[in-house]
Amino acid sequence: MPASDIVVSPVDGKADLKAFIDLPKRLYAGHRGYIPHLDAERRDAFSPRKNPLFGHVEVQFFLARRGGRVVGRISAQVDRAYLERYADSTGHFGCLVAEDDPAIFAALLGAAENWLRRKSMRRVTGPFSLSVNEEVGLLVWGFDSRSVLLTPYDPPYAGTRVEACGYAKVKDVFSYDYDVQNAPETIGKKLMERAGMAGRVKVRSADMKKFDAEVRTLVGIFNDAWSDNWGFVPFTQAEIDHAGKAFGPVIVPELAVFVEVDGEAVAFIVALTNLNEAIRDFGGSLAPINLLKLVWRMRVAGVRSTRVPLMGVKKKYRNHPLMGAGLAMMAIDQLRQNGKRLGKTSAELGWILEDNGPTNKIIRSVGGVHYKTHRLYEKALSA
């Protein structure tokens, strides 16, 4: 059908938002590697009243229709916190889902680009759904891999369609599969001994009685450790508080590990229970029967897979020839031991920037196997 039959319009009202949320469930049904988000979670994520991200990010959602039928969706974003940090007139796109038709992709990306031009943006990068601290990248390799919390799924055709619209790769980010039950012990302790730090290092799990303080400690290390990463934007306090509440049900104290040097927390790793494993047959609905299934699977039957979305070592130790790797490895060792005891079988570690050589080297050395690649794209916006 001709491109002229495609109409792209802003999301307006509850019915449009429902169509926006429902589209990937229709297009990706039956795809290996895809499990729908919970509808309620997506409504909150896309709500300016519920998601504090909207305090510094202006977002416009779009739907593409052909003959009145929804055939695609996209978001366009301007992140003021990003612009304050980089001052490069860059906006973002995200939430891209469409039927396999180049005309639909062109119409959606064109609508997002035009909106960003009107906001005085001169460059666009993405996908970010909706920020660099949420879901990042477009899946370009590992399509049949298991579905994991906070890791985007895209079909094999999506990358080709985006590139045909003038987008070029700016960065790839890697995810690793980690065998919790069979991964070998690292050389972390030996490295710390060689650095003369034996006796000064303590590894501990999170104290849930001090949950808010532990979250602040974790985010403080993260904001320091990741501050030089490509595209980094620090969490706001409102986002920290929101994340603590949102992820509370999938946080297991033993899977949030801190490493202290002389009593100061300087490194951490956290694994979240893979909610996607528990909701695999829900179709996005949290109807009463599904809620009962969820409680059973999370509390009784157990979820075996996890995801490590965050880890970091403070900069003052990271570049030390022994301590940076040693602290990270000690955190991984403790996480592996705790996870093994809890019956966890796998962890996805990611995402990691492709050019973050030290972290990629550490993860591969401890048994991580690269099994997914997500791509970030960029395009200059002409006036």
N, C-alpha and C positions, 0 to 999 in steps of 0.2 A: 504494500500500500504506500502511497506517496507521503513524503514528509509533511506536506501541507495539511494532512489530516490530523496531525499531532497538535494538541493544544496543551500548553504548559501554563499552569496557574498556581498562585500561592495557596497554601493550605488555609482553609477558612472554616472554622467550626469543628465540632466533635465528629461529624460524619467524615469529613476530609482527614482528620487525624487518625480515625479508625482505619480508613483506607490506606493511609501512609504506613501504619503499623502492620496491617494485614498483608500487604503486597509480597514481601519476601516469603511468607508462609505459603502463598499460592504458587509463586514462581519456583521455589526451591524444594517443594515437597518431594520427598523421595531421594533427594541428593545425599549421597554419603558425605559426612562431614558437616551437615547442617542440622541444627536443632533450634527451633524458634525461641526467642526471648519470651519471658512472661509478658503478657499484654500489660498488666498493671505496672510492671517495672518500666516498660517503654513509655507508658503515659507519664509516669513521674519523671523519667529522664528528659522528656521533651516538654515538660511543663515549667514555665518561668516561675510559677508559684512554688514548685516542689524542688527544683534543681538550682542550687546557688550559683552554678556556672553562669547562669543568665545575668548574674550581677555584673559581669564584665564581658560577656559575649552577647552580641546581637545576632540573632539567628532568623533566617527566613527558610521555611519549608516549602517545597514545590511538589506538585503532582503533574504527571503527564498523562493525558487521556487521548484515546483514539476511538472515535465513534462512541464516546461516552464511557468507555471502559478504561479503567486505570491500567497503564502499561509501564509506568516508571515513576521514580521519586528521587529527590535530591535535597540536600540542605546547602545553604550558603551562610558563612559565618564571618563576622569581624570581631576579633578578640582584642579588646583594649589592653589587657595585661600583656599580650604578646607584642602589640605595637609599642607600648611603653618601653619594653625591653629591647626591641630590635629596630624600631623606627624605619621599617623598610617597605611600608605600604603594601603589605601582603595580607590577603584574605584567604579564606579556606572553604573547601567544599567537603561534604560527607554524606553519609546515609544513602549512598548511590545504589539503587536497585532498579533493574530494567529488563524487559524482554530483550532477547538477542536480536536487536535491530539497530544498525548504525544510526539511523535517523532519530531513534528515540534517545540514544546517548547524546547525540549532537544537540538535540532540542533541550534536554535537561541541563547539560553543561553550559550551553549558551545562555539559558535563563539565569543560572547561578553566576556566570561571568558578568552578565549585564547588571545584575543587582549589585555585585561587588564594584563594578565601575562607577555606579551611582554613589557608592560610598567612598569614592576616591582611591580605591585600591588599584595598584598597577601590576600586581602579580597574584597568582592563586596557587596554593599548594593543598594537597590532600590525597586521600580522604582522611578526615578526622571526624569521628562521630561521638561527641561533638567537639572534642579538644584533644590535644596531645596527651592529656592525662586520662583519657577515656579509651575508646576503641580506635586503633590506629592502623592505617594502611589498607591496601587492597590485596587480597590473596592471589598470588601468582604461581605458587608451587606448594604442593601438599594438599591437594583438594580432597583426597579421601581420608585424610587424617581425622582423628576423633575431634568432636566439637568440644571446645573448652570455654569456660566463663571468660568474658571480656575479650575474646579473640574473634575478629570478624571472619565471616565466611563470604566468599564470592565465587561464582562459577568460572570455569576456564575461559569463557569468551569475554569477560568483563575487561581485563587488562588490554586486550587487543582493541576493543571499542574505545576505551579512554585514549589510548595512544593515537588512534586514528583522528581524534579531535585536537591534535596538536600538543598533547601532554608528553613530557619527557620524564624519565626517572630522575629523582633527586636523591633518594636514599632507599635502600632495602633494609628491612629489619627481620631478624631471624628469631625463630622459636625452636627450642630444643626439647626432645623427649628424654626424660630421665627415669631410669628404672630404679625405683626406690628400694625394692627388695634385694636387688643384686648388684647395685653400684658399689665399686670398691671404696675403701676408706681413702681419704686424700692425704697429702703430705703436709696439711696445714699445721699440725702441731710441730712437726720437724722444722718447718720454715720459721715458726715463731721461736723455737729453741735456738736456731742458728742466729736469729736476730737478737738474742739475749733477752727475750721477753718472757721466758718461762717463769711462772709464778705471778706475773703481773696481768695475765689475761684470764678472764672469766667468761664462760658461755652460759647463758640462761634463757629460759622461756619467758614469754610475756606473763605478767601478773594481771589477771582479769579484774582483780579487786581495785586496780589502779588503771582501769582501761583508758580513760581520757588522757592521763599522763603518759601512758605507754604510746598512745597514738601520736601525741605531740612529739615524743622522743623519736619515734620512727620517722615522722615527716620532717623533723629537723635534720636528721641524718640524710634523708632523701634529698631535701632541698640543697644541702651542701654537696653531696656526692654527685648529683646529676646536674649541677648548675652550669657546667661547661658542655653539656650534651646538646646536640643539634635540636633546635626548636624548643628547648626547655622553657616551661612556664611554671613558676612555683605555685603550689596549692595555696589558696586563701584559707583563712581560719574557718569561714563558713563552709567551704568545701571539705575541710578536714572533719568538721563536726558531722556533716551530712554523710560522708563516706563511712565514718565510724558507726553510724546508725544503720546505714544501708547494708554494710558488709558484716555486721555483727553476727547474723545467723550462719555465715560460712567461715567465720574465724574460729580456729581451734587453738587454744593457748599454746599447746606444745609445738604448733607449726608456725609460730611467730617467735623468732630467735634473735637475741641480741648478743653481741660480743662486746665486752667491756675491757678497757685498758686502764688500770689504776682507778677503777670505779666509774669511769666515764664510758657511756655507750657510744661506740665509734663505728660499729658495723651492724647490719641486720639482714635478715632474709625472712620473708613471710610467704606462706603457701595458703591459698584459699581452697576450701572444699569446692570441687567442681560441680556447681549447681546444675550445669547442663546434663550431667549424668543422671541426676535425680529427676529431671523434668523432661526426659527424652521423649516420652509419649504423651505429653500434655497438650501439644499443639498451641501453646501459649496461654491456655486457659488455666486459671486457678479455681475451678469449680470445686464444690465441697469434696467430692470424691478424690479429686487431684490433690487437694490440700491434705487429706488423710494419707494419701500415698506419699506425699512429700515428707510429712512428719515421720512416717514409718521408715522411709529410705534414709533420711538424714540422721535419725536418732537410734534406729534399731538395726535395720539391714546393713547400713553403712554405705558410704560413697567411697570408692577405692581410688579415684583419680583426683588430682589437685592441680592448681596452677600457681606458679610463683610469678606474680606480676611486678614485684618490687624487691630489690636487694641493693645494697650500697655500702661503701666504705668511705668514711670522711676523707676529704682531699689531703689532709695533713699526713695521713698514713698511706693513701692509695698509691702514691708514686714511689714509695720506699721499695727497693729491689726485692725484699723478702716479705715485709709486713702487709702490703696491699693484698697480695695473693694469699698469704697465710691467714689473715683475718677472714677473707671471703670463704676460704676453704673450711675453716673451723665452723663458720656459720652453716655451710652446706652439710658438713658432717653431722652436726647436731640435728639439723632438720631431717636428714636421712634416717638417723637412729630413731628419732621420735616418730617419724612417719612409718617406719618399718614396724615399730611396736604397736602402732594404731591400726595396722593392716592395710596401709596405703600401698598401692602397687606402682603408681606412676605419677610423675609431675611434669607439667609443661613449664619450662623456664623461658620466659620471654616477655616483652620483646627486647632484643639486643641489636643495636645499630651494627650494620655490616662492617663498618670501619672502626668499631670499638675492639681493637685487637686484643688488649689484655683480658677483657671479660670473656670474649669468645674463646680465647685460649684456655682460660680457667675452666669454663663450662665443659669444653671438649675433653680436657684432661681428667675431669672427675666422672666422665662417662656419659655426658650429654650428647645426644645424636640430633643433628640439625634435621628437622622434618617439616618445617613450614617456612615460607618466605612471604612477607607482605611488602608491598611496594608503595612508596610515597612519590607523588608526581608533582610537577610544577609547570606553569605556563605563564608567559608574560601577557599582560592585558593591555592591548593598545588603547589609546585614548578614544 
